[in-house]
Amino acid sequence: MPRVLLAKLMFAFTLLGLLMSFASTALADPLVERFRGLQLNAELRLAPGRSLEDGVVLMLPSPLGHHRMELIVNVQDVLAERGISTLAPSLSLGHDNRRWYIDCGSEIRFTAEQIFDEIDFWIDWLKRKGAGEITMFGHSLSSNYATLYFVRRPEADVNGLVLFAPATLAYGEQGVKRYESRFKVSLREVLARADGYIARGQGGEAMAEATDFYFCPAAKVTADAFVSLYRDLGSQDFPRLWRTLAKPTLMVIGTGDKRSPQIEEEAQRASDGGGIRVVTIENGGHFFRGLYTADAVTAMVDFIRELH
């Protein structure tokens, strides 16, 4: 056979293989929906041969992140290969058409209740589209919001909860000390200042004074947002809450998690008494990059299949 013809045949077979591979991958469907005057963005990934009726994972990226961030895309890819469909929305955090990371230059104005309302919206959206069982996934700080969501809404139409690398704020007095150690300012004084704005009916306005918030020093923050994070979430004892959740819960953590160096100890306290299942990925860190993604998702797939 002439070399030119052989080369053409090899190219054709390679192209056919690529096309067949592409056809067998998950169907990605970017979504745009309206909610309370804001455009919300999400991506629906249907696993090959599956429909929403077969079940779906509602994936919450870390709030300051978005639905196309690396970890979310990687987990969606592996879940699709394992036959599990996903819906990953970007939480608006009060910003219209948000597709980007919230950085320290952005105005911070989101509250826990606003996040819970958007979670309600996407659960309702899935049910209207005929979704079967829904499992909720939260990464980093979204794990905390997902936990508190189920405490506040135990009747939510979701069959289980998967928490990846919860970014637990040190709670109670630990939280106060952590804030003051990082930012060299009294947390109680900042909360009192925020309370003053709220008392004057200005809770939704950015405080005039630069305010240290989460990873952002001297940020532009509304009083409502500050109080929601540092009093509402910051006052929660998450290991205790994890033990008491009414929904079956899996926590996947990585050793070497520099974002939450105390998470192994807190996960142990949460799992004492059999409240939740904890899987530890050696050297997984906070984002389970590379081969650690597959290890983390394997634990997640086993858990979801047991729920079904």
C-alpha positions as YAML, in Angstrom:
chain: A
units: angstrom
residues:
- id: 1
  name: MET
  ca: [0.00, 0.00, 0.00]
- id: 2
  name: PRO
  ca: [1.46, 3.42, -0.95]
- id: 3
  name: ARG
  ca: [2.69, 5.41, 2.02]
- id: 4
  name: VAL
  ca: [0.51, 8.41, 1.11]
- id: 5
  name: LEU
  ca: [-2.62, 6.27, 1.04]
- id: 6
  name: LEU
  ca: [-1.63, 4.59, 4.31]
- id: 7
  name: ALA
  ca: [-1.10, 7.96, 5.93]
- id: 8
  name: LYS
  ca: [-4.52, 9.15, 4.74]
- id: 9
  name: LEU
  ca: [-6.20, 6.02, 6.10]
- id: 10
  name: MET
  ca: [-4.46, 6.39, 9.45]
- id: 11
  name: PHE
  ca: [-5.57, 10.04, 9.61]
- id: 12
  name: ALA
  ca: [-9.15, 9.05, 8.75]
- id: 13
  name: PHE
  ca: [-9.25, 6.36, 11.45]
- id: 14
  name: THR
  ca: [-7.76, 8.77, 14.00]
- id: 15
  name: LEU
  ca: [-10.34, 11.42, 13.10]
- id: 16
  name: LEU
  ca: [-13.15, 8.84, 13.30]
- id: 17
  name: GLY
  ca: [-11.91, 7.78, 16.73]
- id: 18
  name: LEU
  ca: [-11.86, 11.37, 17.94]
- id: 19
  name: LEU
  ca: [-15.38, 11.97, 16.62]
- id: 20
  name: MET
  ca: [-16.66, 8.79, 18.28]
- id: 21
  name: SER
  ca: [-14.96, 9.80, 21.51]
- id: 22
  name: PHE
  ca: [-16.53, 13.25, 21.31]
- id: 23
  name: ALA
  ca: [-19.96, 11.78, 20.64]
- id: 24
  name: SER
  ca: [-19.69, 9.58, 23.73]
- id: 25
  name: THR
  ca: [-18.75, 12.36, 26.12]
- id: 26
  name: ALA
  ca: [-21.17, 14.20, 28.36]
- id: 27
  name: LEU
  ca: [-23.50, 16.71, 26.77]
- id: 28
  name: ALA
  ca: [-22.65, 20.18, 28.08]
- id: 29
  name: ASP
  ca: [-25.46, 22.71, 28.06]
- id: 30
  name: PRO
  ca: [-24.70, 26.27, 29.20]
- id: 31
  name: LEU
  ca: [-27.74, 27.73, 30.96]
- id: 32
  name: VAL
  ca: [-28.90, 31.28, 31.51]
- id: 33
  name: GLU
  ca: [-31.83, 31.92, 33.85]
- id: 34
  name: ARG
  ca: [-33.36, 35.01, 35.47]
- id: 35
  name: PHE
  ca: [-33.85, 35.30, 39.20]
- id: 36
  name: ARG
  ca: [-34.90, 38.47, 41.03]
- id: 37
  name: GLY
  ca: [-33.67, 40.67, 38.23]
- id: 38
  name: LEU
  ca: [-30.29, 38.95, 37.92]
- id: 39
  name: GLN
  ca: [-28.95, 36.74, 35.15]
- id: 40
  name: LEU
  ca: [-27.73, 33.43, 36.59]
- id: 41
  name: ASN
  ca: [-25.24, 31.23, 34.74]
- id: 42
  name: ALA
  ca: [-24.80, 27.48, 35.03]
- id: 43
  name: GLU
  ca: [-23.72, 24.43, 33.08]
- id: 44
  name: LEU
  ca: [-25.73, 21.23, 32.84]
- id: 45
  name: ARG
  ca: [-23.66, 18.13, 32.04]
- id: 46
  name: LEU
  ca: [-25.69, 15.05, 31.12]
- id: 47
  name: ALA
  ca: [-23.67, 11.85, 31.31]
- id: 48
  name: PRO
  ca: [-23.75, 9.70, 28.13]
- id: 49
  name: GLY
  ca: [-27.02, 7.80, 27.86]
- id: 50
  name: ARG
  ca: [-28.46, 9.51, 30.94]
- id: 51
  name: SER
  ca: [-31.26, 11.98, 31.55]
- id: 52
  name: LEU
  ca: [-32.17, 14.14, 34.51]
- id: 53
  name: GLU
  ca: [-34.66, 11.48, 35.56]
- id: 54
  name: ASP
  ca: [-31.69, 9.23, 36.39]
- id: 55
  name: GLY
  ca: [-30.55, 11.69, 39.06]
- id: 56
  name: VAL
  ca: [-28.21, 14.67, 39.17]
- id: 57
  name: VAL
  ca: [-25.64, 16.35, 41.41]
- id: 58
  name: LEU
  ca: [-26.22, 20.05, 42.13]
- id: 59
  name: MET
  ca: [-22.67, 21.41, 42.44]
- id: 60
  name: LEU
  ca: [-21.92, 24.58, 44.40]
- id: 61
  name: PRO
  ca: [-18.52, 26.11, 43.69]
- id: 62
  name: SER
  ca: [-16.83, 28.01, 46.47]
- id: 63
  name: PRO
  ca: [-18.87, 31.24, 46.53]
- id: 64
  name: LEU
  ca: [-16.06, 33.55, 45.43]
- id: 65
  name: GLY
  ca: [-15.39, 31.14, 42.55]
- id: 66
  name: HIS
  ca: [-17.65, 30.21, 39.63]
- id: 67
  name: HIS
  ca: [-19.04, 27.24, 37.70]
- id: 68
  name: ARG
  ca: [-16.10, 27.04, 35.27]
- id: 69
  name: MET
  ca: [-13.36, 26.96, 37.91]
- id: 70
  name: GLU
  ca: [-10.88, 24.11, 37.61]
- id: 71
  name: LEU
  ca: [-12.10, 21.85, 40.41]
- id: 72
  name: ILE
  ca: [-15.75, 22.04, 39.34]
- id: 73
  name: VAL
  ca: [-14.97, 21.25, 35.69]
- id: 74
  name: ASN
  ca: [-12.67, 18.36, 36.66]
- id: 75
  name: VAL
  ca: [-15.22, 16.81, 39.01]
- id: 76
  name: GLN
  ca: [-17.96, 17.18, 36.39]
- id: 77
  name: ASP
  ca: [-15.75, 15.43, 33.82]
- id: 78
  name: VAL
  ca: [-15.01, 12.46, 36.07]
- id: 79
  name: LEU
  ca: [-18.62, 12.14, 37.24]
- id: 80
  name: ALA
  ca: [-19.80, 12.13, 33.61]
- id: 81
  name: GLU
  ca: [-17.36, 9.30, 32.85]
- id: 82
  name: ARG
  ca: [-18.90, 7.40, 35.77]
- id: 83
  name: GLY
  ca: [-22.45, 7.94, 34.47]
- id: 84
  name: ILE
  ca: [-23.53, 10.76, 36.79]
- id: 85
  name: SER
  ca: [-25.00, 14.03, 35.51]
- id: 86
  name: THR
  ca: [-24.37, 17.41, 37.12]
- id: 87
  name: LEU
  ca: [-25.66, 20.95, 37.25]
- id: 88
  name: ALA
  ca: [-23.09, 23.56, 38.29]
- id: 89
  name: PRO
  ca: [-24.37, 27.13, 38.78]
- id: 90
  name: SER
  ca: [-22.36, 30.20, 39.64]
- id: 91
  name: LEU
  ca: [-23.83, 31.84, 42.72]
- id: 92
  name: SER
  ca: [-24.59, 35.41, 41.73]
- id: 93
  name: LEU
  ca: [-23.56, 36.93, 45.09]
- id: 94
  name: GLY
  ca: [-25.69, 39.89, 44.04]
- id: 95
  name: HIS
  ca: [-23.82, 40.44, 40.74]
- id: 96
  name: ASP
  ca: [-25.64, 40.27, 37.40]
- id: 97
  name: ASN
  ca: [-24.37, 37.73, 34.82]
- id: 98
  name: ARG
  ca: [-21.45, 36.68, 37.02]
- id: 99
  name: ARG
  ca: [-18.92, 34.40, 35.31]
- id: 100
  name: TRP
  ca: [-15.78, 35.51, 37.13]
- id: 101
  name: TYR
  ca: [-14.04, 35.19, 40.46]
- id: 102
  name: ILE
  ca: [-15.03, 37.71, 43.11]
- id: 103
  name: ASP
  ca: [-11.79, 39.50, 43.88]
- id: 104
  name: CYS
  ca: [-10.95, 41.87, 46.69]
- id: 105
  name: GLY
  ca: [-11.75, 44.85, 44.49]
- id: 106
  name: SER
  ca: [-15.38, 43.76, 44.00]
- id: 107
  name: GLU
  ca: [-18.13, 45.02, 46.25]
- id: 108
  name: ILE
  ca: [-19.08, 42.20, 48.61]
- id: 109
  name: ARG
  ca: [-22.79, 42.13, 49.30]
- id: 110
  name: PHE
  ca: [-23.99, 38.53, 49.54]
- id: 111
  name: THR
  ca: [-25.68, 36.97, 52.57]
- id: 112
  name: ALA
  ca: [-26.33, 33.38, 53.55]
- id: 113
  name: GLU
  ca: [-30.08, 33.77, 52.98]
- id: 114
  name: GLN
  ca: [-29.51, 35.06, 49.45]
- id: 115
  name: ILE
  ca: [-27.37, 32.02, 48.72]
- id: 116
  name: PHE
  ca: [-30.05, 29.74, 50.18]
- id: 117
  name: ASP
  ca: [-32.68, 31.36, 47.95]
- id: 118
  name: GLU
  ca: [-30.57, 30.66, 44.84]
- id: 119
  name: ILE
  ca: [-30.10, 27.05, 45.94]
- id: 120
  name: ASP
  ca: [-33.90, 26.82, 46.25]
- id: 121
  name: PHE
  ca: [-34.21, 28.26, 42.74]
- id: 122
  name: TRP
  ca: [-31.92, 25.63, 41.19]
- id: 123
  name: ILE
  ca: [-33.55, 22.74, 43.05]
- id: 124
  name: ASP
  ca: [-36.95, 23.95, 41.82]
- id: 125
  name: TRP
  ca: [-35.52, 24.33, 38.30]
- id: 126
  name: LEU
  ca: [-34.26, 20.73, 38.31]
- id: 127
  name: LYS
  ca: [-37.56, 19.39, 39.60]
- id: 128
  name: ARG
  ca: [-39.50, 21.32, 36.94]
- id: 129
  name: LYS
  ca: [-37.24, 19.69, 34.34]
- id: 130
  name: GLY
  ca: [-38.12, 16.24, 35.65]
- id: 131
  name: ALA
  ca: [-34.99, 15.51, 37.69]
- id: 132
  name: GLY
  ca: [-34.95, 12.38, 39.80]
- id: 133
  name: GLU
  ca: [-32.93, 12.24, 42.98]
- id: 134
  name: ILE
  ca: [-30.74, 15.29, 43.65]
- id: 135
  name: THR
  ca: [-27.49, 15.12, 45.59]
- id: 136
  name: MET
  ca: [-25.93, 18.42, 46.67]
- id: 137
  name: PHE
  ca: [-22.19, 19.06, 46.45]
- id: 138
  name: GLY
  ca: [-20.34, 21.93, 48.09]
- id: 139
  name: HIS
  ca: [-16.66, 22.82, 47.92]
- id: 140
  name: SER
  ca: [-14.72, 24.91, 50.41]
- id: 141
  name: LEU
  ca: [-16.85, 27.67, 51.93]
- id: 142
  name: SER
  ca: [-19.88, 26.40, 49.96]
- id: 143
  name: SER
  ca: [-19.69, 23.26, 52.10]
- id: 144
  name: ASN
  ca: [-20.44, 25.46, 55.08]
- id: 145
  name: TYR
  ca: [-23.33, 27.17, 53.31]
- id: 146
  name: ALA
  ca: [-24.69, 23.79, 52.16]
- id: 147
  name: THR
  ca: [-24.50, 22.51, 55.75]
- id: 148
  name: LEU
  ca: [-26.37, 25.48, 57.15]
- id: 149
  name: TYR
  ca: [-28.86, 25.28, 54.25]
- id: 150
  name: PHE
  ca: [-29.95, 21.82, 55.40]
- id: 151
  name: VAL
  ca: [-30.13, 22.94, 59.01]
- id: 152
  name: ARG
  ca: [-32.47, 25.77, 57.97]
- id: 153
  name: ARG
  ca: [-34.34, 23.77, 55.30]
- id: 154
  name: PRO
  ca: [-34.40, 20.11, 56.42]
- id: 155
  name: GLU
  ca: [-37.39, 19.47, 54.14]
- id: 156
  name: ALA
  ca: [-35.40, 20.34, 50.98]
- id: 157
  name: ASP
  ca: [-35.96, 17.83, 48.15]
- id: 158
  name: VAL
  ca: [-32.37, 16.55, 48.17]
- id: 159
  name: ASN
  ca: [-31.34, 13.02, 49.09]
- id: 160
  name: GLY
  ca: [-27.81, 13.61, 50.37]
- id: 161
  name: LEU
  ca: [-24.90, 15.96, 50.79]
- id: 162
  name: VAL
  ca: [-21.26, 15.77, 49.64]
- id: 163
  name: LEU
  ca: [-18.77, 18.16, 51.23]
- id: 164
  name: PHE
  ca: [-15.38, 18.64, 49.57]
- id: 165
  name: ALA
  ca: [-12.71, 20.27, 51.77]
- id: 166
  name: PRO
  ca: [-14.96, 22.41, 53.99]
- id: 167
  name: ALA
  ca: [-13.32, 25.77, 54.69]
- id: 168
  name: THR
  ca: [-14.56, 26.00, 58.24]
- id: 169
  name: LEU
  ca: [-14.13, 29.39, 59.74]
- id: 170
  name: ALA
  ca: [-12.86, 28.96, 63.26]
- id: 171
  name: TYR
  ca: [-16.07, 29.25, 65.24]
- id: 172
  name: GLY
  ca: [-16.96, 31.09, 68.43]
- id: 173
  name: GLU
  ca: [-14.05, 32.61, 70.33]
- id: 174
  name: GLN
  ca: [-11.62, 30.91, 67.95]
- id: 175
  name: GLY
  ca: [-13.20, 32.84, 65.11]
- id: 176
  name: VAL
  ca: [-12.85, 36.11, 66.98]
- id: 177
  name: LYS
  ca: [-9.18, 35.43, 67.70]
- id: 178
  name: ARG
  ca: [-8.49, 34.34, 64.12]
- id: 179
  name: TYR
  ca: [-9.97, 37.52, 62.69]
- id: 180
  name: GLU
  ca: [-8.12, 39.76, 65.13]
- id: 181
  name: SER
  ca: [-4.83, 37.92, 64.59]
- id: 182
  name: ARG
  ca: [-5.10, 38.24, 60.81]
- id: 183
  name: PHE
  ca: [-6.37, 41.81, 60.54]
- id: 184
  name: LYS
  ca: [-5.20, 43.40, 63.82]
- id: 185
  name: VAL
  ca: [-8.63, 44.84, 64.57]
- id: 186
  name: SER
  ca: [-11.43, 43.91, 66.98]
- id: 187
  name: LEU
  ca: [-14.09, 41.77, 65.30]
- id: 188
  name: ARG
  ca: [-16.65, 42.82, 67.89]
- id: 189
  name: GLU
  ca: [-16.04, 46.47, 67.06]
- id: 190
  name: VAL
  ca: [-16.53, 45.85, 63.34]
- id: 191
  name: LEU
  ca: [-19.71, 43.87, 64.03]
- id: 192
  name: ALA
  ca: [-21.00, 46.74, 66.20]
- id: 193
  name: ARG
  ca: [-20.27, 49.18, 63.37]
- id: 194
  name: ALA
  ca: [-22.12, 46.94, 60.91]
- id: 195
  name: ASP
  ca: [-25.06, 46.67, 63.33]
- id: 196
  name: GLY
  ca: [-25.23, 50.47, 63.33]
- id: 197
  name: TYR
  ca: [-25.65, 50.53, 59.56]
- id: 198
  name: ILE
  ca: [-28.37, 47.88, 59.75]
- id: 199
  name: ALA
  ca: [-30.20, 49.78, 62.51]
- id: 200
  name: ARG
  ca: [-30.26, 52.84, 60.25]
- id: 201
  name: GLY
  ca: [-31.76, 50.81, 57.40]
- id: 202
  name: GLN
  ca: [-28.45, 50.82, 55.49]
- id: 203
  name: GLY
  ca: [-27.58, 47.14, 55.75]
- id: 204
  name: GLY
  ca: [-27.49, 46.68, 51.98]
- id: 205
  name: GLU
  ca: [-25.10, 49.57, 51.44]
- id: 206
  name: ALA
  ca: [-21.32, 49.27, 51.46]
- id: 207
  name: MET
  ca: [-19.89, 50.59, 54.71]
- id: 208
  name: ALA
  ca: [-17.97, 53.82, 54.22]
- id: 209
  name: GLU
  ca: [-14.97, 52.49, 56.11]
- id: 210
  name: ALA
  ca: [-12.73, 49.90, 54.47]
- id: 211
  name: THR
  ca: [-13.53, 46.58, 56.15]
- id: 212
  name: ASP
  ca: [-11.41, 43.45, 56.40]
- id: 213
  name: PHE
  ca: [-13.40, 40.47, 55.11]
- id: 214
  name: TYR
  ca: [-12.45, 36.79, 54.66]
- id: 215
  name: PHE
  ca: [-9.26, 36.83, 52.54]
- id: 216
  name: CYS
  ca: [-9.64, 40.50, 51.62]
- id: 217
  name: PRO
  ca: [-8.10, 43.28, 53.72]
- id: 218
  name: ALA
  ca: [-9.71, 46.73, 53.42]
- id: 219
  name: ALA
  ca: [-12.57, 45.48, 51.27]
- id: 220
  name: LYS
  ca: [-15.79, 47.22, 50.22]
- id: 221
  name: VAL
  ca: [-18.43, 45.25, 52.17]
- id: 222
  name: THR
  ca: [-22.09, 45.78, 53.01]
- id: 223
  name: ALA
  ca: [-23.10, 45.55, 56.64]
- id: 224
  name: ASP
  ca: [-25.53, 42.72, 55.84]
- id: 225
  name: ALA
  ca: [-22.77, 40.68, 54.18]
- id: 226
  name: PHE
  ca: [-20.34, 41.19, 57.03]
- id: 227
  name: VAL
  ca: [-22.83, 40.20, 59.73]
- id: 228
  name: SER
  ca: [-23.99, 37.19, 57.69]
- id: 229
  name: LEU
  ca: [-20.50, 35.73, 57.44]
- id: 230
  name: TYR
  ca: [-19.02, 36.68, 60.79]
- id: 231
  name: ARG
  ca: [-22.07, 36.28, 63.02]
- id: 232
  name: ASP
  ca: [-24.39, 33.92, 61.15]
- id: 233
  name: LEU
  ca: [-21.82, 31.46, 59.80]
- id: 234
  name: GLY
  ca: [-18.99, 32.33, 62.14]
- id: 235
  name: SER
  ca: [-21.06, 31.46, 65.20]
- id: 236
  name: GLN
  ca: [-21.76, 27.92, 63.97]
- id: 237
  name: ASP
  ca: [-20.06, 24.86, 65.41]
- id: 238
  name: PHE
  ca: [-19.86, 22.96, 62.13]
- id: 239
  name: PRO
  ca: [-18.57, 19.62, 63.49]
- id: 240
  name: ARG
  ca: [-21.62, 19.54, 65.77]
- id: 241
  name: LEU
  ca: [-23.93, 20.46, 62.88]
- id: 242
  name: TRP
  ca: [-22.46, 17.74, 60.66]
- id: 243
  name: ARG
  ca: [-23.28, 15.16, 63.32]
- id: 244
  name: THR
  ca: [-26.91, 16.27, 63.46]
- id: 245
  name: LEU
  ca: [-27.75, 16.64, 59.76]
- id: 246
  name: ALA
  ca: [-30.89, 14.75, 58.76]
- id: 247
  name: LYS
  ca: [-29.49, 14.04, 55.28]
- id: 248
  name: PRO
  ca: [-26.86, 11.34, 54.61]
- id: 249
  name: THR
  ca: [-23.55, 13.20, 54.38]
- id: 250
  name: LEU
  ca: [-20.12, 12.41, 52.95]
- id: 251
  name: MET
  ca: [-17.09, 14.58, 53.69]
- id: 252
  name: VAL
  ca: [-14.00, 14.26, 51.50]
- id: 253
  name: ILE
  ca: [-10.91, 15.94, 52.90]
- id: 254
  name: GLY
  ca: [-7.26, 16.04, 51.88]
- id: 255
  name: THR
  ca: [-4.22, 15.94, 54.09]
- id: 256
  name: GLY
  ca: [-2.08, 19.00, 53.60]
- id: 257
  name: ASP
  ca: [-5.10, 21.31, 53.28]
- id: 258
  name: LYS
  ca: [-3.48, 24.68, 53.95]
- id: 259
  name: ARG
  ca: [-6.79, 26.54, 53.62]
- id: 260
  name: SER
  ca: [-8.28, 24.53, 56.49]
- id: 261
  name: PRO
  ca: [-5.37, 23.08, 58.47]
- id: 262
  name: GLN
  ca: [-7.73, 22.05, 61.29]
- id: 263
  name: ILE
  ca: [-10.12, 20.10, 59.05]
- id: 264
  name: GLU
  ca: [-8.81, 16.61, 59.90]
- id: 265
  name: GLU
  ca: [-9.41, 17.23, 63.61]
- id: 266
  name: GLU
  ca: [-12.85, 18.73, 62.95]
- id: 267
  name: ALA
  ca: [-13.82, 15.88, 60.62]
- id: 268
  name: GLN
  ca: [-12.84, 13.38, 63.30]
- id: 269
  name: ARG
  ca: [-15.03, 15.16, 65.84]
- id: 270
  name: ALA
  ca: [-17.90, 15.20, 63.34]
- id: 271
  name: SER
  ca: [-17.62, 11.50, 62.56]
- id: 272
  name: ASP
  ca: [-17.44, 10.39, 66.20]
- id: 273
  name: GLY
  ca: [-20.75, 8.69, 66.87]
- id: 274
  name: GLY
  ca: [-21.37, 7.87, 63.22]
- id: 275
  name: GLY
  ca: [-22.95, 11.15, 62.16]
- id: 276
  name: ILE
  ca: [-21.25, 11.43, 58.78]
- id: 277
  name: ARG
  ca: [-18.88, 9.46, 56.59]
- id: 278
  name: VAL
  ca: [-15.39, 10.92, 56.20]
- id: 279
  name: VAL
  ca: [-12.93, 9.94, 53.45]
- id: 280
  name: THR
  ca: [-9.39, 11.27, 53.64]
- id: 281
  name: ILE
  ca: [-7.29, 11.63, 50.48]
- id: 282
  name: GLU
  ca: [-3.59, 11.50, 51.31]
- id: 283
  name: ASN
  ca: [-1.91, 14.71, 50.10]
- id: 284
  name: GLY
  ca: [-5.17, 15.81, 48.48]
- id: 285
  name: GLY
  ca: [-4.87, 19.38, 49.72]
- id: 286
  name: HIS
  ca: [-7.81, 21.74, 49.35]
- id: 287
  name: PHE
  ca: [-8.45, 21.33, 45.59]
- id: 288
  name: PHE
  ca: [-7.71, 17.61, 44.87]
- id: 289
  name: ARG
  ca: [-5.72, 18.43, 41.75]
- id: 290
  name: GLY
  ca: [-4.40, 15.88, 39.26]
- id: 291
  name: LEU
  ca: [-4.82, 12.23, 40.20]
- id: 292
  name: TYR
  ca: [-6.37, 13.23, 43.52]
- id: 293
  name: THR
  ca: [-9.52, 14.31, 41.64]
- id: 294
  name: ALA
  ca: [-10.26, 10.73, 40.62]
- id: 295
  name: ASP
  ca: [-9.67, 9.46, 44.16]
- id: 296
  name: ALA
  ca: [-12.00, 12.07, 45.64]
- id: 297
  name: VAL
  ca: [-14.70, 11.50, 43.02]
- id: 298
  name: THR
  ca: [-14.53, 7.72, 43.48]
- id: 299
  name: ALA
  ca: [-15.58, 8.16, 47.10]
- id: 300
  name: MET
  ca: [-18.35, 10.47, 45.95]
- id: 301
  name: VAL
  ca: [-19.63, 8.02, 43.30]
- id: 302
  name: ASP
  ca: [-19.74, 5.15, 45.81]
- id: 303
  name: PHE
  ca: [-21.73, 7.33, 48.21]
- id: 304
  name: ILE
  ca: [-24.22, 8.47, 45.54]
- id: 305
  name: ARG
  ca: [-24.82, 4.92, 44.30]
- id: 306
  name: GLU
  ca: [-25.57, 3.79, 47.84]
- id: 307
  name: LEU
  ca: [-28.13, 6.60, 48.14]
- id: 308
  name: HIS
  ca: [-29.91, 5.31, 45.04]
...
